[in-house]
Amino acid sequence: MKNPHDIILRPVLTEKGYDGIADKKYVFEVAPDANKIEIKKALEAVFPIKVAKVNTLRTLGKIKRQGVHSGRTPEIKKAYVTLTEDSKPIEFFEGMV
């Protein structure tokens, strides 16, 4: 099994992400090759929580140009995680609400 810290890269701290914290919904940037089961197991290993549902979203990188050179910004994958009703909220996010 992969290391949980290799699967969960960072939390996504946006206005939309802050709105979901009250409903126990959190957003994380995850490894592009991670699946929903691996994300769920990694979150339960890192935080003392119970995950009810994991939704994932893949965004392709935009094409950027600078003169004659062109390239892409990195591709990222986000996981929208919903906790169970009896689960505790994640302590990292509590001071941000």
C-alpha positions as CSV (number, residue, x, y, z in Angstrom):
1,M,0.0,0.0,0.0
2,K,1.1,3.5,-0.7
3,N,2.0,6.0,2.1
4,P,-1.1,8.0,3.0
5,H,1.0,11.2,2.8
6,D,1.9,10.4,-0.8
7,I,-1.8,10.1,-1.7
8,I,-3.1,13.3,0.2
9,L,-1.0,16.2,-1.1
10,R,-2.6,19.3,0.5
11,P,-6.0,20.7,1.6
12,V,-7.7,23.1,-0.9
13,L,-8.5,26.3,1.0
14,T,-11.0,28.2,-1.1
15,E,-14.3,30.0,-0.4
16,K,-16.3,27.1,-1.7
17,G,-14.2,24.8,0.5
18,Y,-14.9,26.9,3.6
19,D,-18.7,26.7,3.0
20,G,-18.6,22.9,3.2
21,I,-16.8,22.7,6.5
22,A,-19.9,23.3,8.5
23,D,-21.5,20.3,6.7
24,K,-18.4,18.1,7.3
25,K,-17.4,18.3,3.6
26,Y,-13.7,18.9,2.9
27,V,-11.6,19.3,-0.2
28,F,-8.1,17.9,-0.7
29,E,-5.7,17.8,-3.6
30,V,-4.7,14.2,-4.1
31,A,-2.3,12.2,-6.3
32,P,-3.6,11.9,-9.9
33,D,-3.3,8.1,-9.9
34,A,-5.2,7.6,-6.6
35,N,-8.6,6.1,-6.6
36,K,-11.5,6.7,-4.2
37,I,-10.8,3.7,-2.0
38,E,-7.2,4.6,-1.6
39,I,-8.2,8.2,-0.8
40,K,-10.7,7.0,1.9
41,K,-8.2,4.7,3.5
42,A,-5.5,7.4,3.5
43,L,-7.7,10.0,5.1
44,E,-8.9,7.5,7.8
45,A,-5.2,6.7,8.5
46,V,-4.0,10.3,8.8
47,F,-7.0,11.8,10.6
48,P,-9.3,10.1,13.3
49,I,-12.4,10.3,11.1
50,K,-14.9,8.1,9.3
51,V,-15.4,8.9,5.7
52,A,-18.9,8.4,4.2
53,K,-18.3,9.5,0.6
54,V,-15.5,10.5,-1.7
55,N,-16.1,12.4,-5.0
56,T,-13.1,13.1,-7.3
57,L,-12.5,15.7,-9.9
58,R,-9.7,15.9,-12.5
59,T,-8.7,19.1,-14.0
60,L,-6.5,19.2,-17.1
61,G,-3.7,21.8,-17.2
62,K,-4.3,25.0,-19.3
63,I,-2.1,25.7,-22.3
64,K,0.0,28.7,-21.7
65,R,2.2,30.6,-24.2
66,Q,5.1,32.8,-23.8
67,G,6.3,34.0,-27.2
68,V,6.8,31.0,-29.5
69,H,7.0,28.5,-26.6
70,S,3.9,26.8,-25.3
71,G,3.4,24.4,-22.4
72,R,0.8,23.2,-20.0
73,T,0.2,24.0,-16.3
74,P,0.1,20.9,-14.1
75,E,-2.8,18.6,-14.1
76,I,-4.4,18.2,-10.6
77,K,-7.0,15.9,-9.0
78,K,-9.2,17.0,-6.1
79,A,-11.2,14.9,-3.7
80,Y,-14.4,16.2,-2.1
81,V,-14.8,14.2,1.1
82,T,-18.0,13.9,3.1
83,L,-17.7,12.6,6.7
84,T,-20.3,10.5,8.5
85,E,-22.8,12.1,10.9
86,D,-21.1,10.6,14.0
87,S,-17.6,11.5,12.9
88,K,-15.6,14.3,14.5
89,P,-14.7,17.2,12.4
90,I,-11.0,17.5,11.2
91,E,-9.1,19.7,13.8
92,F,-6.9,21.3,11.1
93,F,-10.0,23.1,9.6
94,E,-11.7,24.1,12.9
95,G,-9.9,27.4,13.4
96,M,-10.7,28.5,9.8
97,V,-14.5,28.6,9.9
